[in-house]
């Protein structure tokens, strides 16, 4: 399914296990595979229908030829004006407009490693990622539409550059795309000698082209930062050959993208779903995709159905949070609209069976297949899913592993939990696969510690069988070999499908001078699945006040972004602790969710539980189809 400028000699090189190298000896270019090779046959085919959030604004349809032209011009600009070369990193902080895939493909064309930071992350979060990746160029956009408002996005760039500088990384150039060339949506001033409007530079490069730079299969294509157990986000490094092969294959077999499909994935390209299944997979297959700027329920919950009808969407890909939201605001879904879905997919969080049924019956009219695709930023592409029209579907269960994926459930001692036993364990993958991350950027030790240390018994082994990959998810394998994902086992909170680290939230709280200790726990939410609840205790001499609560909230939003905004910030006199000083997050999570606290006899200060219960109240937990026990299983105590 790919064109290689040099064929590979070896499929899997395990000589530096667990640093896997796929298709070694081979050379290719991702931008060539997504663009150039389609020109002869699909030059006039639409690659992206870009749909602005404002319904009055016209649709922009970009053909493969047009996309090729724009990518080439921007690639020349990156090389000639920004001085980027093969192997350099470049950070993008771009929202959902065509400029994002254009920038990605332009970087890939030069062999430059891109690192896109989700547009909704704050300037500080972006700056920390710039510094970690060692990028000296930032590409951003002046502003964009979100829920009917115009977001001044360029303002984040100034914070990002400042944050990166404090962390020791100088940004030489900030390239600012404008949502409407020639017109400014940002109030932030342009810094002379650093900030440049892309639309003012591009005329110099009109009509120019760059030959795609052949890179080695194992050369990195991009970094994608994600949250884990520790406070610092990790830059998952994805390869060119293995990754592109994996997303192309899975886009064909799981998304079943065919020549005349109109495919709409509602995820943001700023997350791995968008990288794999809006950009690289679909473009590599020469598919036509919808790129939507805004929130799905703007201006009303029928928007996705109007849009799907008018563009003739056949394959629709979204998250349980979006499905819950659409169901809640418009239970009749697309009824009355002439939608023609043949495949509906979901990703990112467990989907409750009743939500699944609504998706199937109401959105799909009982005719469309559903695929519940389970995977992770680290895995590059889908790992478990039913194949449409091949496997029976089972609501609430992601399904069997894809071909070439061999999952296993291990208990705490590394023993296999046989299928059909009905109890959960740590979901691992026995074997490497082409889409798996190569390493954590700049932290090879952390990569091994995070994903392989737990169950690898022979540290120096070159045999892949000795390196089961730890996913960080708890799961149950049914007697039929279908995997049901329970949730994270590593202090990751999935908020509306976005992955946030409890430690990141807590670190943000601790930057508030009055705060002595902080704990972040998941609270069940009817629409978003989970939202963060924050508990803080204050330093001696500081008193609780609305200002402190506000500072905590502002600090989280400033350091991470609005997506991390807590539902509640509770100031407590003391945290529930064990004799060894561990904060019992589990007790706090039980209090937040109105669940039973369980045995509190190991606490050194059991009396605080009742005090906190009074602060929290009993009605704090909203109605939800999620089990409280499932949420508590995701929470670990804090050293
Ligand atoms: O806990 C699993 C959950 O999302 C995590 C990965 O999040 P992220 O790296 O942000 O990637 C999201 C897009 C793949 C997983 O460890 N998750 C993902 N898909 C599903 C899921 N949980 C249940 N069912 C799914 N289909």
Boltz pocket constraint, residues with backbone or C-beta under 6 A from the ligand:
constraints:
  - pocket:
      binder: B
      contacts: [[A, 226], [A, 272], [A, 273], [A, 346], [A, 347], [A, 348], [A, 349], [A, 350], [A, 351], [A, 372], [A, 373], [A, 374], [A, 375], [A, 376], [A, 377], [A, 378], [A, 398], [A, 471], [A, 472], [A, 473], [A, 485], [A, 487], [A, 488], [A, 494], [A, 497], [A, 498], [A, 499]]
      max_distance: 6.0
